[in-house]
Amino acid sequence: MKFNRLFEQDFKIVENKKKVFAAPVIVIVIAIIACIVYHFVMGSAFNLGMDFTGGYSISVTLGNKLTDETYDTYRNLAVDIAEGLKDDEGNDYGIKVSSVQRQGDADTAGLLLKYKSVGTEEEMETINEKLNAALSDSMFFFRPTVTFNDAKTEFTAVYDNYLLVGDYAYSFETRLKEAGLNVSSVNVSEDKKSVKVALAAAASDENVASVNEIMTIADNYGGMVSDGGQTSSTVSSEILKSALLAVSVALLLMLVYIIIRFELLSGIAAVLALLHDIIIMVCFMAIFHIEINSTFIAALITILGYSINNTIIIFDRARENIKFYANKRINGKLVKPAYIANKSVQETIWRSINTTLTTLIMIAMVAIIGVTDIRIFALPIIFGLLAGTYSSVFLAPTIWALLAKSFPGTIKAPKAKRAVAKADK
Amino acid sequence: MKKKSSIIKLALIGVVLVIGIVLSVCSFKLPFSYYNYNSFASSIKLGLDLKGGIYAVYDTESAGVDNFDAKLAGTQKRLQDLLVSKGYTEALVTIEDKTRLRVEVPDVDNPSAVFELIGQPAELEFVLDDTDEIVITGDHVKSAEGYYDSTQGAPVVSLELTDEGAERFGEITAANVDKTMSIYIVTDGVRDETPISTATIQEAITGGRAQITMSGQETQDAVDLAAQIMSGTFDVKLSLKESSTISPTLGEQALFLGIIAGAVGLLLVVAFLIWRYRLFGVVATIALAVYTVLMLFFLAVLPWVQLTLPGIAGILLSLGMAVDGNIVIYERIKDEYRDGKSILASLHAGFKKATVAIFDSNITTIIAAIILIIFGTGSISGFGITLLIGIILSMFTSLVVTRGLCKYFTAINNTNEKLYGLKRGKDFVPDELENVEEVEAEEKEITAPAGETEGAQA
């Protein structure tokens, strides 16, 4: 209830204009500092993703071994190898895999890894060769499904699609013994797809856990790693230009619409608020060094649409209040724009809060439940939503009130005036 | 009477809505037939990021080509445009290793479909049968069009030649009247054994147009050949290296988790709305259900829509705006009721005032969406389409559906304020005066009491 009463007191937003303008300025300053720091520490002020920078791709063909069940294992293994790749001195190359896709089917089934460049073109050539070798060395193997009997004195390892298990029977015995298992017999099934191992003593839990690894057969000829070489960016400068053009034209037309439906000053205030949202979102990406991909363009446009909606609802209230207070005098003085701005924000505050909350709930769920890439996409939207609400509630009305104060006469309420004029006659 | 008809109407709306929801999410086998019904949700085409699709890698010949990089980039763009023109706004064309083109097309399962979409690039050769001299090749073709020519009674491919091609074609045909000329297709540098057509040169052909008559074949063959020839006229020669299926960039789990996230989010929003606005919250919930069904329907039936992660953001935005429309209306109604109107009068005044606000705020976003469609390329204009459908539906939802539902619900009961979460201001008239006094204290000089002006506003 106290919370409720908070909004019953008169709002003094315009009076606190210094604070209202200070908040975004602080964010911008932090972002600039962050950009400078990142520029020197990380090499680039912004963390541009592969959509913008392009990068390299490498494909690992696994054939039939790649199934829905084994996909995660292979995928994680490939990513770990790529991201853990080190140079001769043991320093991390710092490769970040930006996407892994399954491609092909049957014999051609494999993984396609894409990653950003982490050096010059010559350096990348060496790095790609190393990555190729590292993947070739450790991606190809046959992993069995191991089942123990209840007493843990016997287990069967079944291989999905390998028929030469017999050749390995001897090495299994040695390897199992090395691992401390007391092997009494190793029997290869007739179809040569499974191996039954009997133990002289029950296996310890530790042994049980390690058996799968021991029974895994290396298969150096089971696949192929091939460099895809450089991949161009998917967002060409042309796409970027057309996006920029589209947003500019949209802003201009929105301005025109608002001028027609409201008046010039509301239009200017609304568009300035939108520019604020764009800048703050970019700042956010800079400060937290979040990867910027083509989806960020969509996030920006989404927030523009959302924020203008918010601003208009408040300006609609202001429009009514202007009409309402048009000829109300306070002992000879007209009601100030600041009063109208404050009042309009106050009257719509519950709507602003509730709308922001509901939209936040939706997008926050996406951020919490979704996969990593979706989270990265949701973060700027969440931040943009807050920035958009801030600009609609605090910034736009303040700018409007200040403009209206400086340019009196721009805001008229023609209909109301006429009505009053008629009444006077 | 009114009460009864309202109940009937609400029941009808409920039945239609339930049918709509079933059609949206349930796929089933149609009774008494072999056909399956696919729900709206399952018919929506999904982008590369959510569903994957097919890819094809094309090798190019760079030896002896001037300005190869620029030409490759030009071809990349033409391929992209070609795919967009076929409705695949989310298709991707990238340059690999500076010499290859990689084409990715979403929501297509069959790898060979790539050829149907962009054609298997083919070269044409017009050859004099006597001397085996090549008269013109696909490089001399400006455009190719396949159609059924009723005067010849056969499908034809009509070729428009470049100036150079026209000149050469004219010269050679003039010098070789009465000899035969054959047209061959050259795929990956190998000439087919049998020509697609052989004809006797009747006279010099100087108009810069040539025609391939395909007697005994289907019109579709002519159309396909024209597409093949056109894709053979790219600035760089393409030959297919590999093609296959590809999984979503966001991983297999992304879509599933996204749907769960959306459902949980919607449930929470609905719970919030019902908590804040009681029966009006229920109205909002029904309106949102209508919105969702309609949205799924349009996403499923409209071409050009391939839902991607950004597209989902567009839907979330329009969903947010649909919710916002409802909130704007209910807060207005609350305001009106607080100031002393009856429930019905508050409803009427609330809707009237909220309509203007919702209209203006949605139109601005509609303007933005239309501009994105016109000026944006590929995925940006695709995003604009999703956004546009969403906003129009959100406007429809809040201005028509919510309004109608509110009318019916209040016709059933318009006396119980608790049912609608409405509250009078604390003794509303004095409350108004109290506020004015505060204002007076601050502005020092207000003379007009709000009570008086209230009449002027209404």
HADDOCK unambig.tbl for C-alpha pairs under 7 A between the chains (distance, minus, plus):
assign (segid A and resid 99 and name CA) (segid B and resid 249 and name CA) 6.12 0.50 0.50
assign (segid A and resid 100 and name CA) (segid B and resid 249 and name CA) 6.59 0.50 0.50
assign (segid A and resid 101 and name CA) (segid B and resid 246 and name CA) 6.58 0.50 0.50
assign (segid A and resid 101 and name CA) (segid B and resid 247 and name CA) 5.31 0.50 0.50
assign (segid A and resid 101 and name CA) (segid B and resid 248 and name CA) 6.36 0.50 0.50
assign (segid A and resid 101 and name CA) (segid B and resid 249 and name CA) 5.67 0.50 0.50
assign (segid A and resid 102 and name CA) (segid B and resid 246 and name CA) 5.53 0.50 0.50
assign (segid A and resid 102 and name CA) (segid B and resid 247 and name CA) 4.85 0.50 0.50
assign (segid A and resid 103 and name CA) (segid B and resid 244 and name CA) 6.66 0.50 0.50
assign (segid A and resid 103 and name CA) (segid B and resid 245 and name CA) 5.37 0.50 0.50
assign (segid A and resid 103 and name CA) (segid B and resid 246 and name CA) 4.03 0.50 0.50
assign (segid A and resid 103 and name CA) (segid B and resid 247 and name CA) 6.03 0.50 0.50
assign (segid A and resid 104 and name CA) (segid B and resid 244 and name CA) 4.72 0.50 0.50
assign (segid A and resid 104 and name CA) (segid B and resid 245 and name CA) 4.89 0.50 0.50
assign (segid A and resid 104 and name CA) (segid B and resid 246 and name CA) 6.24 0.50 0.50
assign (segid A and resid 228 and name CA) (segid B and resid 96 and name CA) 6.87 0.50 0.50
assign (segid A and resid 228 and name CA) (segid B and resid 97 and name CA) 6.85 0.50 0.50
assign (segid A and resid 229 and name CA) (segid B and resid 96 and name CA) 6.31 0.50 0.50
assign (segid A and resid 229 and name CA) (segid B and resid 97 and name CA) 4.63 0.50 0.50
assign (segid A and resid 230 and name CA) (segid B and resid 96 and name CA) 5.26 0.50 0.50
assign (segid A and resid 230 and name CA) (segid B and resid 97 and name CA) 4.26 0.50 0.50
assign (segid A and resid 230 and name CA) (segid B and resid 98 and name CA) 6.86 0.50 0.50
assign (segid A and resid 231 and name CA) (segid B and resid 94 and name CA) 6.59 0.50 0.50
assign (segid A and resid 231 and name CA) (segid B and resid 95 and name CA) 5.72 0.50 0.50
assign (segid A and resid 231 and name CA) (segid B and resid 96 and name CA) 4.40 0.50 0.50
assign (segid A and resid 231 and name CA) (segid B and resid 97 and name CA) 6.14 0.50 0.50
assign (segid A and resid 232 and name CA) (segid B and resid 94 and name CA) 5.48 0.50 0.50
assign (segid A and resid 232 and name CA) (segid B and resid 95 and name CA) 4.93 0.50 0.50
assign (segid A and resid 232 and name CA) (segid B and resid 96 and name CA) 6.15 0.50 0.50
assign (segid A and resid 233 and name CA) (segid B and resid 94 and name CA) 6.82 0.50 0.50
assign (segid A and resid 234 and name CA) (segid B and resid 92 and name CA) 6.95 0.50 0.50
assign (segid A and resid 234 and name CA) (segid B and resid 94 and name CA) 6.05 0.50 0.50
assign (segid A and resid 239 and name CA) (segid B and resid 377 and name CA) 6.15 0.50 0.50
assign (segid A and resid 242 and name CA) (segid B and resid 375 and name CA) 6.19 0.50 0.50
assign (segid A and resid 242 and name CA) (segid B and resid 376 and name CA) 5.54 0.50 0.50
assign (segid A and resid 242 and name CA) (segid B and resid 377 and name CA) 6.69 0.50 0.50
assign (segid A and resid 243 and name CA) (segid B and resid 376 and name CA) 5.54 0.50 0.50
assign (segid A and resid 246 and name CA) (segid B and resid 371 and name CA) 5.89 0.50 0.50
assign (segid A and resid 246 and name CA) (segid B and resid 372 and name CA) 5.48 0.50 0.50
assign (segid A and resid 246 and name CA) (segid B and resid 375 and name CA) 5.16 0.50 0.50
assign (segid A and resid 246 and name CA) (segid B and resid 376 and name CA) 6.03 0.50 0.50
assign (segid A and resid 250 and name CA) (segid B and resid 367 and name CA) 6.59 0.50 0.50
assign (segid A and resid 250 and name CA) (segid B and resid 368 and name CA) 4.80 0.50 0.50
assign (segid A and resid 250 and name CA) (segid B and resid 371 and name CA) 5.76 0.50 0.50
assign (segid A and resid 254 and name CA) (segid B and resid 364 and name CA) 5.52 0.50 0.50
assign (segid A and resid 254 and name CA) (segid B and resid 367 and name CA) 6.76 0.50 0.50
assign (segid A and resid 295 and name CA) (segid B and resid 310 and name CA) 5.69 0.50 0.50
assign (segid A and resid 298 and name CA) (segid B and resid 310 and name CA) 5.49 0.50 0.50
assign (segid A and resid 299 and name CA) (segid B and resid 310 and name CA) 6.93 0.50 0.50
assign (segid A and resid 302 and name CA) (segid B and resid 313 and name CA) 6.82 0.50 0.50
assign (segid A and resid 302 and name CA) (segid B and resid 314 and name CA) 6.09 0.50 0.50
assign (segid A and resid 302 and name CA) (segid B and resid 317 and name CA) 6.43 0.50 0.50
assign (segid A and resid 305 and name CA) (segid B and resid 365 and name CA) 5.17 0.50 0.50
assign (segid A and resid 306 and name CA) (segid B and resid 317 and name CA) 6.52 0.50 0.50
assign (segid A and resid 308 and name CA) (segid B and resid 361 and name CA) 6.94 0.50 0.50
assign (segid A and resid 309 and name CA) (segid B and resid 361 and name CA) 4.57 0.50 0.50
assign (segid A and resid 309 and name CA) (segid B and resid 362 and name CA) 6.57 0.50 0.50
assign (segid A and resid 312 and name CA) (segid B and resid 360 and name CA) 6.93 0.50 0.50
assign (segid A and resid 312 and name CA) (segid B and resid 361 and name CA) 5.30 0.50 0.50
assign (segid A and resid 313 and name CA) (segid B and resid 357 and name CA) 5.48 0.50 0.50
assign (segid A and resid 313 and name CA) (segid B and resid 361 and name CA) 6.47 0.50 0.50
assign (segid A and resid 316 and name CA) (segid B and resid 357 and name CA) 5.63 0.50 0.50
assign (segid A and resid 324 and name CA) (segid B and resid 457 and name CA) 6.04 0.50 0.50
assign (segid A and resid 328 and name CA) (segid B and resid 448 and name CA) 6.64 0.50 0.50
assign (segid A and resid 329 and name CA) (segid B and resid 446 and name CA) 6.90 0.50 0.50
assign (segid A and resid 329 and name CA) (segid B and resid 447 and name CA) 6.98 0.50 0.50
assign (segid A and resid 330 and name CA) (segid B and resid 445 and name CA) 4.68 0.50 0.50
assign (segid A and resid 330 and name CA) (segid B and resid 446 and name CA) 4.02 0.50 0.50
assign (segid A and resid 330 and name CA) (segid B and resid 447 and name CA) 5.40 0.50 0.50
assign (segid A and resid 331 and name CA) (segid B and resid 445 and name CA) 5.22 0.50 0.50
assign (segid A and resid 331 and name CA) (segid B and resid 446 and name CA) 6.27 0.50 0.50
assign (segid A and resid 331 and name CA) (segid B and resid 447 and name CA) 6.13 0.50 0.50
assign (segid A and resid 351 and name CA) (segid B and resid 327 and name CA) 6.10 0.50 0.50
assign (segid A and resid 351 and name CA) (segid B and resid 328 and name CA) 5.96 0.50 0.50
assign (segid A and resid 351 and name CA) (segid B and resid 331 and name CA) 6.31 0.50 0.50
assign (segid A and resid 355 and name CA) (segid B and resid 324 and name CA) 5.35 0.50 0.50
assign (segid A and resid 355 and name CA) (segid B and resid 327 and name CA) 6.84 0.50 0.50
assign (segid A and resid 358 and name CA) (segid B and resid 269 and name CA) 5.48 0.50 0.50
assign (segid A and resid 359 and name CA) (segid B and resid 320 and name CA) 5.32 0.50 0.50
assign (segid A and resid 361 and name CA) (segid B and resid 265 and name CA) 5.94 0.50 0.50
assign (segid A and resid 361 and name CA) (segid B and resid 269 and name CA) 6.78 0.50 0.50
assign (segid A and resid 362 and name CA) (segid B and resid 262 and name CA) 6.67 0.50 0.50
assign (segid A and resid 362 and name CA) (segid B and resid 265 and name CA) 4.41 0.50 0.50
assign (segid A and resid 362 and name CA) (segid B and resid 266 and name CA) 6.54 0.50 0.50
assign (segid A and resid 365 and name CA) (segid B and resid 261 and name CA) 5.22 0.50 0.50
assign (segid A and resid 365 and name CA) (segid B and resid 264 and name CA) 7.00 0.50 0.50
assign (segid A and resid 365 and name CA) (segid B and resid 265 and name CA) 5.54 0.50 0.50
assign (segid A and resid 366 and name CA) (segid B and resid 258 and name CA) 6.38 0.50 0.50
assign (segid A and resid 366 and name CA) (segid B and resid 261 and name CA) 4.98 0.50 0.50
assign (segid A and resid 366 and name CA) (segid B and resid 262 and name CA) 6.62 0.50 0.50
assign (segid A and resid 369 and name CA) (segid B and resid 257 and name CA) 6.31 0.50 0.50
assign (segid A and resid 369 and name CA) (segid B and resid 261 and name CA) 5.59 0.50 0.50
assign (segid A and resid 370 and name CA) (segid B and resid 254 and name CA) 6.52 0.50 0.50
assign (segid A and resid 370 and name CA) (segid B and resid 257 and name CA) 5.39 0.50 0.50
assign (segid A and resid 370 and name CA) (segid B and resid 258 and name CA) 5.60 0.50 0.50
assign (segid A and resid 370 and name CA) (segid B and resid 261 and name CA) 6.75 0.50 0.50
assign (segid A and resid 371 and name CA) (segid B and resid 254 and name CA) 5.73 0.50 0.50
assign (segid A and resid 373 and name CA) (segid B and resid 250 and name CA) 6.52 0.50 0.50
